[in-house]
Amino acid sequence: PCWPGGARVAVQFVVNYEEGAENSVLNGDRGSEAFLSDMVGAPSHPARAMAMESLYEYGGRAGFWRLYRLFTERRLPLTVFGVARAMEANPAAVEAMMTAGWEIASHGLRWIDYQSVPESVEREHIAEAVALHTRLTGARPLGWYQGRTSPNTARL
């Protein structure tokens, strides 16, 4: 490849923005998130799991803004894999992403496992994610990364 300035290495930065769209009884789910956290092997609880909720809440309240400052102060571009419901829950973060000129790719509607979700429901979630992303950013997503996929995801 022939990169600008004779560069020999290309680096891509991606921030997954998922906070607020994870499994939670507050989101109408049967249990709390158990897949991705600092608590390895955490079980899903059929009630509010305050420790898990706190981990996700911190990301949207403080973690994102730390990364935002680091990248904008250095004028570094990045891609955001934004879960539509998480973006909807924090419009200030979406505005900051857009002001910074960051690319916002869709990371689906919810941060849930689609492995055993009926195809019709996953199809509805994809359509809703595109519509919500479009409403929040003013443009349809040009990139898509569903995350925890099903056998139907790529085709849908």
C-alpha positions in Angstrom: 0.0 0.0 0.0 1.0 3.6 -0.5 -0.2 5.5 2.5 0.1 9.3 3.1 3.4 10.6 4.4 5.2 7.3 3.6 3.5 5.6 6.6 4.2 1.9 6.9 1.5 1.1 9.4 -2.2 2.0 9.5 -4.1 2.0 12.8 -7.9 2.1 13.1 -9.6 3.1 16.4 -13.1 1.8 17.2 -15.2 2.6 20.2 -18.1 0.3 20.9 -20.9 2.4 22.3 -23.3 -0.1 24.0 -24.2 1.3 27.4 -27.9 1.4 28.0 -28.8 -1.3 25.5 -27.5 -4.3 27.4 -29.6 -7.0 29.0 -31.4 -5.6 32.0 -34.8 -6.1 33.6 -35.1 -2.3 33.2 -35.0 -2.9 29.4 -37.8 -5.5 29.7 -35.3 -8.5 29.6 -35.7 -11.7 31.6 -32.4 -11.0 33.4 -29.3 -8.9 33.7 -26.3 -8.9 31.3 -23.9 -11.7 31.8 -21.8 -11.7 28.6 -19.5 -8.8 28.6 -18.2 -7.2 31.8 -15.2 -7.0 34.1 -17.0 -9.7 36.2 -15.9 -12.8 34.4 -18.5 -15.6 34.7 -21.2 -13.3 36.2 -24.6 -15.0 36.0 -27.7 -13.4 34.7 -30.1 -12.4 37.5 -33.9 -12.2 37.1 -33.9 -9.0 39.1 -31.8 -5.8 38.9 -28.1 -6.6 39.2 -26.7 -3.4 40.6 -23.0 -4.3 40.1 -23.6 -5.0 36.4 -25.8 -2.0 35.9 -23.1 0.2 37.5 -20.4 -1.1 35.1 -22.5 -0.1 32.1 -23.7 3.1 33.6 -20.1 4.2 34.2 -19.3 3.8 30.5 -22.0 6.2 29.4 -21.5 8.7 32.2 -17.7 8.8 32.4 -15.8 6.4 30.3 -17.1 7.7 27.0 -16.3 11.2 27.8 -12.7 10.3 28.8 -12.2 8.7 25.4 -13.9 11.6 23.7 -11.4 14.1 25.3 -8.4 11.9 24.5 -9.3 11.6 20.8 -10.6 15.1 20.2 -7.6 16.8 21.9 -5.3 14.8 19.5 -7.7 15.2 16.5 -7.7 11.5 16.0 -10.5 10.1 13.9 -12.3 7.0 14.9 -15.3 4.8 14.2 -18.1 4.3 16.7 -20.0 1.0 16.7 -23.1 2.6 18.2 -26.0 0.4 19.5 -29.1 2.4 18.5 -30.9 2.2 21.9 -27.7 3.2 23.7 -27.3 6.2 21.4 -31.0 7.1 22.0 -30.4 7.0 25.8 -27.5 9.5 25.6 -28.2 12.1 22.9 -25.3 14.3 24.2 -22.8 11.6 23.4 -24.3 11.2 19.9 -24.0 15.0 19.4 -20.4 14.9 20.6 -19.6 12.1 18.1 -21.1 14.0 15.3 -19.4 17.3 16.2 -16.1 15.4 16.3 -16.7 14.1 12.8 -16.5 10.5 13.9 -18.0 7.8 11.7 -20.9 6.2 13.5 -21.6 2.6 12.2 -24.6 0.7 13.4 -24.0 -1.9 16.2 -27.6 -3.1 16.0 -30.6 -2.1 18.1 -29.8 -3.8 21.4 -26.6 -5.4 22.9 -28.2 -8.8 23.1 -27.5 -12.3 21.8 -29.4 -12.9 18.6 -28.5 -16.6 18.4 -31.9 -17.9 19.4 -34.1 -14.8 18.6 -36.7 -15.6 16.0 -35.8 -14.4 12.5 -38.8 -12.1 12.3 -37.9 -10.4 15.5 -34.3 -9.9 14.4 -35.5 -8.5 11.1 -37.7 -6.0 13.0 -34.8 -5.1 15.3 -32.5 -4.4 12.3 -35.2 -2.2 10.6 -35.8 -0.3 13.9 -32.0 0.1 14.4 -31.6 1.7 10.9 -34.6 4.0 11.5 -33.4 5.0 15.0 -29.8 5.6 13.8 -31.1 7.7 10.9 -33.3 9.8 13.2 -30.5 10.3 15.7 -27.7 11.1 13.3 -29.6 12.4 10.2 -28.2 9.7 8.0 -28.6 6.0 7.5 -25.7 3.9 8.8 -23.1 3.1 6.2 -21.5 0.4 8.2 -23.0 -2.4 10.3 -21.7 -4.6 13.0 -24.5 -6.5 14.7 -22.2 -7.9 17.5 -23.7 -11.1 18.9 -25.2 -12.5 15.7 -27.5 -15.4 14.7 -27.2 -17.7 11.7 -29.7 -15.2 10.0 -27.9 -11.9 10.7 -25.7 -11.6 7.5 -28.6 -12.5 5.2 -31.0 -10.1 7.0 
